[in-house]
């Protein structure tokens, strides 16, 4: 079983479009591969908008913990308020009918300093449900995806959970590859998504910041020794920029396996909730994506 992760240095580069097209081609194309799909962009999960899966399982994701004060044990000594560096401890308020100290769950950072300093042991840490992850069945195979609740942290932990379940499902069902729609950037979620991958496909754009974004993504994959290849999306909107991207990849020893032209067919397909390779297989972008997938399928096999 191989893991293919699709990354980019920024959002909106076309990762989800490619992941949806690869899911279609892996299921129905001439280079079909039995695959499990994983949407690792838990902060803005949108692969299910294109694949329109049916949810089979739903599970809660427990992120960090916040402090909670037991009003029956609190003696109002103020120590918790003194040690809190995040101003999360609220003073008693007659107007709010609050007779003891309490914790603001939004402001609490989960450091537990108040727990260790409370002489009455009136404070404890309470785990918080930070999101949910799902096992769904799409038209093109099983999909593991998740939603992180607004303002919640530990997205890297949730990405790891999504990948682990996708990997276990692939092993149980005998799938040959896990296709991971990765998050943008180079932060913790990207590291979690790329961890254990056999091949990283980095999507670049010929924009003013395209070279910088590409270099950041390639530096991340190189640090973790993940073999990487590059696809240039919207390559024809700024040919000098595309040429600079190819020159940069040549200097770094990275192969560019394809260039996708700007094509309104992609927007139409996304609005209709379909991969472009299914809705308009003869479109210029579809033909380029099909050629890219054939190259990837041969390497993954």
Secondary structure, DSSP 8 states (H G I E B T S, - for coil): -EEEEEE-SSTTSSHHHHHHHHHHHHHHSTT---EEEEE--GGG--HHHHH--EEEEEEEEEEEEEEEE-TTT-----HHHHH-SS--EE--BTTTTB-S-EE-TTT-----HHHHH-TT--EEEEEEEEEEEEEEEETTEEEEEEEE-TT---HHHHHHHHHHHHHHHHHHHT-SEEEEE--SSSSHHHHHHHTT-SEEEEEEE-STTHHHHHHHHHHHHHHTT--EEEEEETTTSSHHHHHHHHHHHHHHT-EEEEEE---HHHHHHHHTTS-HHHH-TTSHHHHHHHHHHHHHHHHH-
